[in-house]
Amino acid sequence: MKKYIIGVLIILVVIGGILAYSLLKSKDNNETGMTTVRLNEVTRSVFYAPQYVAIANGYFKDENLDIEITTGQGADKVMTAVLAGQSDIGFARTRVCNICI
């Protein structure tokens, strides 16, 4: 009898987890089914040209991604936006160390 109750409880937990995941996943998408990704870059640069071409040609839209690009005007501001949750991705180059030991 204990094995039967434990088996039913395990099945209920798995079903509950699947339902919770599907509900949370559906809240991430807006009405069009697109997932919005907020990208913060330090500056507009030719180094990000492949990204701009992919956006212009609609490659992200084909994958149901809506890219919102903002320019942070400094690596510190980009990282602050990412840490504060205002951006999902931050593109910045920082100088870590001038002296190698």
Number of C-alpha atoms within 10 A of each C-alpha: 6 7 8 9 10 11 12 12 12 12 12 12 12 12 12 12 12 11 12 12 11 11 11 10 10 12 9 12 14 10 9 7 12 17 17 15 14 17 20 25 23 19 16 13 9 9 8 12 11 10 13 14 11 12 15 11 11 14 13 16 15 10 10 15 17 17 15 12 14 16 15 21 14 15 19 13 17 25 21 15 18 17 13 10 11 14 20 15 18 23 16 17 11 8 6 6 7 6 5 4 4
